[in-house]
Amino acid sequence: MATEFYRWEDEVLHLFVRVQPKASRDEFAEVQEDRIRIRITAPPVDGKANAHLVKFVAKTCGVAKSKVKIINGETGRNKHLSIECPVLLPAGIEKAG
């Protein structure tokens, strides 16, 4: 099973995602190559998609928005996110250990 789209560093989950803005609903979708696709409803305008992505990932992982950071990829579709101490995990992601 390919697990290249995420990795753990202690209690921090690193996710490598490809964002699909202006989707019909917010959801984690399929894994393509070394990234997991996340569909979000927000348009890629004035940072709205990034803000929406952080909010959606935080909600999905059961953490505060301040625990989700965009490490790189602010202006592109491919992003590297870090999530501190996620309580819940999206489908396909397993806890370290």
Buried (B, 14 or more C-beta within 10 A) or exposed (E): EEEEBBEBEEEBBBBBBBBBBEBEEBBBEEBEEEBBBBBBBBEBEEEBBBBBBBBBBBEBBEBEEEBBEBEEBEEEBEBBBBBBEBEEBBEBBEEEE
